[in-house]
Amino acid sequence: MTDFQAQEVQDALSQARNIALRQLAHSPKTRQQLEQHLLKKDVSPEHIAEVLDRFTEVGLVDDLAYAHLFVRSKCAAKKISRSSLMRELRAKGVADELALTALSVISDEDEYQLARDAAEKKLRSMRGLSHEVVSRRLFGMLARKGYSSAVAVKVLKSLEVDADNVTRGDYLLSEID
């Protein structure tokens, strides 16, 4: 390899590193996300592999850490289920075993509480609606967030409607036994 060819390779690697670093400066990314972005920028697969291997070595790309961060932020903001989180992590290129490790921090009780919190928040905007309409809308919302029907039914049973105030839409929340 001539000096000119070696310099071209180094320039291409430097360009790939800079593209990947700019992406990581915006937000954490999985290896697959970076790889796809670099491919769009016409970086050769060999250079992509070399750059991403080095980034993984030094800890700039860590799919497990990304999965943990993703799970924490989505649970806090969106209150979505483990199955929805798993689907989103797969779409981002996180390996199933890493995703399962990150999701293991969410227990069944935690998932129930996330569903209940989401239902309570939605319930506040349903004043004046009948019990049937409220139940149907809450069940649908929980289903769209990926909760199983068993969890949705348990949440709906834990939300009691005060029969005297049903016309005003005042719903009382009770703890499930």
Buried (B, 14 or more C-beta within 10 A) or exposed (E): EEEEEEEEBEEBBEBBBEBBEEBBEEEBBBBBBBBBBBEEEEBBEEBBEBBBEBBEEEEBBBBBEBBBBBBEEBBEEBBBBBBBBBBBBEEBBBBEEBBBBBBEEBEEEEBBBBBBEBBBEBBEEBEEBEBEEBBEBBBEBBBEBBBBEEBBBBBBEBBEBEEEEBEEBEBEEEEEE
